[in-house]
Amino acid sequence: MHFRPLHDRVVVRRIEAEEKTSGGIIIPDTAREKPQEGEVVAVGQGVRNESGALVELSVEAGDRILFGKWSGTEVKIDGEDLLIMKESDILGVIDKAKPLKQAA
């Protein structure tokens, strides 16, 4: 990709949700909600604080993130649908640790 976001902007690729429910029902494209989970593709350099120092972003390329339903601007770069959003639109980073088992 030949695109570099500016300042505190982040380029995100949506991670597509499952096409079936846990009960095996197939969800058609028209009824499926857009996923709110994605992978960071590129990040900007950061923003300058009041004293002029550069503050780097908390996310980096390759991070899996959660973002708000209406966050970002949809763009097509090199034929791929991506989102460009500010770092403040990101709700959190999904760690790669295994989920805790629920007690029965």
GROMACS elastic network, one bead per residue, 0.5 to 0.9 nm:
[ bonds ]
;  ai    aj funct       b0    kb
    1     4     6  0.86267   500
    1    77     6  0.75717   500
    1    78     6  0.68857   500
    2    77     6  0.85291   500
    2    78     6  0.83790   500
    3    11     6  0.89871   500
    3    42     6  0.81491   500
    3    77     6  0.80107   500
    4    11     6  0.85068   500
    4    42     6  0.67761   500
    4    43     6  0.71981   500
    4    44     6  0.66766   500
    5     8     6  0.78950   500
    5     9     6  0.55864   500
    5    10     6  0.63400   500
    5    11     6  0.69639   500
    5    42     6  0.69946   500
    5    43     6  0.59779   500
    5    45     6  0.80820   500
    5    84     6  0.80190   500
    6     9     6  0.57490   500
    6    10     6  0.82834   500
    6    43     6  0.77870   500
    6    45     6  0.66431   500
    6    46     6  0.77315   500
    6    47     6  0.89801   500
    7    10     6  0.88315   500
    7    43     6  0.83609   500
    7    45     6  0.54325   500
    7    47     6  0.52220   500
    7    48     6  0.84534   500
    7    86     6  0.87752   500
    8    43     6  0.73834   500
    8    44     6  0.54733   500
    8    45     6  0.68497   500
    8    47     6  0.57941   500
    8    56     6  0.81933   500
    8    57     6  0.67111   500
    8    85     6  0.84480   500
    8    86     6  0.56647   500
    8    87     6  0.57740   500
    8    88     6  0.83400   500
    9    42     6  0.87121   500
    9    43     6  0.61998   500
    9    44     6  0.54592   500
    9    45     6  0.85442   500
    9    46     6  0.79653   500
    9    57     6  0.89633   500
    9    84     6  0.66096   500
    9    85     6  0.54881   500
    9    87     6  0.59809   500
    9    88     6  0.89924   500
   10    40     6  0.69255   500
   10    41     6  0.76258   500
   10    42     6  0.59316   500
   10    44     6  0.62988   500
   10    59     6  0.85567   500
   10    60     6  0.88062   500
   10    61     6  0.89109   500
   10    83     6  0.80786   500
   10    84     6  0.56353   500
   10    85     6  0.53979   500
   10    86     6  0.59619   500
   10    87     6  0.62944   500
   11    39     6  0.85652   500
   11    40     6  0.59614   500
   11    41     6  0.53975   500
   11    42     6  0.51203   500
   11    43     6  0.63162   500
   11    44     6  0.87101   500
   11    61     6  0.87873   500
   11    82     6  0.67701   500
   11    83     6  0.56670   500
   11    85     6  0.66531   500
   11    86     6  0.88816   500
   12    38     6  0.59858   500
   12    39     6  0.55076   500
   12    41     6  0.54347   500
   12    42     6  0.73368   500
   12    43     6  0.89956   500
   12    61     6  0.89838   500
   12    65     6  0.87322   500
   12    72     6  0.89508   500
   12    82     6  0.57765   500
   12    83     6  0.50419   500
   12    84     6  0.63093   500
   12    85     6  0.77565   500
   13    37     6  0.86591   500
   13    38     6  0.53500   500
   13    39     6  0.52389   500
   13    40     6  0.64611   500
   13    41     6  0.65646   500
   13    80     6  0.86013   500
   13    81     6  0.72989   500
   13    82     6  0.50525   500
   13    83     6  0.64385   500
   14    34     6  0.84127   500
   14    35     6  0.66096   500
   14    36     6  0.73238   500
   14    37     6  0.60654   500
   14    39     6  0.64533   500
   14    40     6  0.89008   500
   14    81     6  0.83104   500
   14    82     6  0.69859   500
   14    83     6  0.76510   500
   15    35     6  0.66446   500
   15    36     6  0.80027   500
   15    37     6  0.57208   500
   15    39     6  0.68227   500
   15    64     6  0.88480   500
   16    19     6  0.86593   500
   16    34     6  0.78242   500
   16    35     6  0.60946   500
   16    37     6  0.80051   500
   16    38     6  0.82622   500
   17    20     6  0.88396   500
   17    32     6  0.85799   500
   17    33     6  0.86057   500
   17    34     6  0.79131   500
   17    35     6  0.59787   500
   17    37     6  0.85751   500
   18    21     6  0.73010   500
   18    27     6  0.85954   500
   19    25     6  0.83873   500
   19    26     6  0.57639   500
   19    27     6  0.55261   500
   19    28     6  0.75333   500
   19    29     6  0.83285   500
   19    32     6  0.81707   500
   20    23     6  0.76794   500
   20    24     6  0.54912   500
   20    25     6  0.52868   500
   20    27     6  0.57644   500
   21    24     6  0.52295   500
   21    25     6  0.52635   500
   21    26     6  0.65484   500
   21    27     6  0.72713   500
   22    25     6  0.75043   500
   27    30     6  0.83100   500
   27    31     6  0.65371   500
   27    32     6  0.62855   500
   28    31     6  0.55561   500
   28    32     6  0.63366   500
   29    32     6  0.52282   500
   29    33     6  0.83235   500
   30    33     6  0.82455   500
   32    35     6  0.87089   500
   33    36     6  0.88528   500
   34    69     6  0.78551   500
   35    38     6  0.77641   500
   35    69     6  0.79553   500
   36    65     6  0.83614   500
   36    66     6  0.57019   500
   36    67     6  0.54516   500
   36    68     6  0.63815   500
   36    69     6  0.59571   500
   36    70     6  0.89695   500
   36    71     6  0.89107   500
   37    64     6  0.71174   500
   37    65     6  0.56869   500
   37    67     6  0.64103   500
   37    68     6  0.89800   500
   38    63     6  0.83236   500
   38    64     6  0.56253   500
   38    65     6  0.53998   500
   38    66     6  0.64999   500
   38    67     6  0.78568   500
   39    61     6  0.76478   500
   39    62     6  0.59298   500
   39    63     6  0.56554   500
   39    65     6  0.61536   500
   39    66     6  0.88950   500
   40    43     6  0.74789   500
   40    59     6  0.77615   500
   40    60     6  0.66821   500
   40    62     6  0.52735   500
   40    63     6  0.54006   500
   40    64     6  0.64565   500
   40    65     6  0.72609   500
   41    60     6  0.81107   500
   41    61     6  0.50060   500
   41    62     6  0.62670   500
   41    63     6  0.82849   500
   41    82     6  0.89567   500
   42    60     6  0.71778   500
   42    61     6  0.52316   500
   42    62     6  0.83183   500
   43    46     6  0.82195   500
   43    57     6  0.76538   500
   43    59     6  0.76225   500
   43    60     6  0.63595   500
   43    61     6  0.66154   500
   43    87     6  0.88981   500
   44    47     6  0.86206   500
   44    56     6  0.84277   500
   44    57     6  0.76356   500
   45    54     6  0.81059   500
   45    55     6  0.82492   500
   45    56     6  0.62257   500
   45    57     6  0.72687   500
   46    54     6  0.62995   500
   46    55     6  0.54174   500
   46    57     6  0.54458   500
   47    52     6  0.89123   500
   47    53     6  0.82522   500
   47    54     6  0.56561   500
   47    55     6  0.54263   500
   47    56     6  0.68832   500
   47    57     6  0.80996   500
   48    51     6  0.76455   500
   48    52     6  0.51815   500
   48    53     6  0.53070   500
   48    55     6  0.58420   500
   48    56     6  0.87783   500
   49    52     6  0.52533   500
   49    53     6  0.56619   500
   49    54     6  0.65586   500
   49    55     6  0.67089   500
   50    53     6  0.75744   500
   56    59     6  0.88390   500
   57    60     6  0.74303   500
   57    87     6  0.72447   500
   58    87     6  0.80573   500
   59    62     6  0.87039   500
   59    63     6  0.65992   500
   59    65     6  0.87167   500
   59    87     6  0.79737   500
   59    93     6  0.76738   500
   60    63     6  0.59440   500
   61    64     6  0.88859   500
   63    93     6  0.67132   500
   63    94     6  0.74916   500
   63    95     6  0.83861   500
   64    92     6  0.87118   500
   64    93     6  0.58413   500
   64    94     6  0.54012   500
   64    95     6  0.76013   500
   64    96     6  0.85811   500
   65    90     6  0.69215   500
   65    91     6  0.73870   500
   65    92     6  0.56957   500
   65    94     6  0.55154   500
   65    95     6  0.88687   500
   66    90     6  0.61645   500
   66    91     6  0.54681   500
   66    92     6  0.54991   500
   66    93     6  0.64435   500
   66    94     6  0.72175   500
   67    70     6  0.84061   500
   67    71     6  0.65429   500
   67    72     6  0.87878   500
   67    89     6  0.61374   500
   67    91     6  0.50509   500
   67    92     6  0.72336   500
   68    71     6  0.50961   500
   68    72     6  0.85524   500
   68    89     6  0.65731   500
   68    90     6  0.70052   500
   68    91     6  0.68499   500
   69    72     6  0.89947   500
   70    73     6  0.87647   500
   71    83     6  0.84383   500
   71    84     6  0.86690   500
   71    85     6  0.65893   500
   71    86     6  0.85505   500
   71    89     6  0.60142   500
   71    90     6  0.81599   500
   72    83     6  0.56693   500
   72    84     6  0.52258   500
   72    86     6  0.72075   500
   72    89     6  0.74058   500
   73    82     6  0.82931   500
   73    83     6  0.53731   500
   73    84     6  0.52491   500
   73    85     6  0.63912   500
   74    81     6  0.69201   500
   74    82     6  0.58275   500
   74    84     6  0.65987   500
   74    85     6  0.89899   500
   75    80     6  0.82054   500
   75    81     6  0.58703   500
   75    82     6  0.53969   500
   75    83     6  0.59756   500
   75    84     6  0.72640   500
   76    79     6  0.57516   500
   76    80     6  0.52730   500
   76    82     6  0.59671   500
   76    83     6  0.84204   500
   77    80     6  0.53363   500
   77    81     6  0.66345   500
   77    82     6  0.70212   500
   78    81     6  0.85680   500
   85    88     6  0.81471   500
   85    89     6  0.64395   500
   85    90     6  0.80479   500
   86    89     6  0.54982   500
   86    90     6  0.74420   500
   87    90     6  0.54934   500
   87    91     6  0.88203   500
   88    91     6  0.76273   500
   90    93     6  0.80016   500
   94    97     6  0.86166   500
   95    98     6  0.84419   500
   96    99     6  0.88461   500
   97   100     6  0.89911   500
   98   101     6  0.89459   500
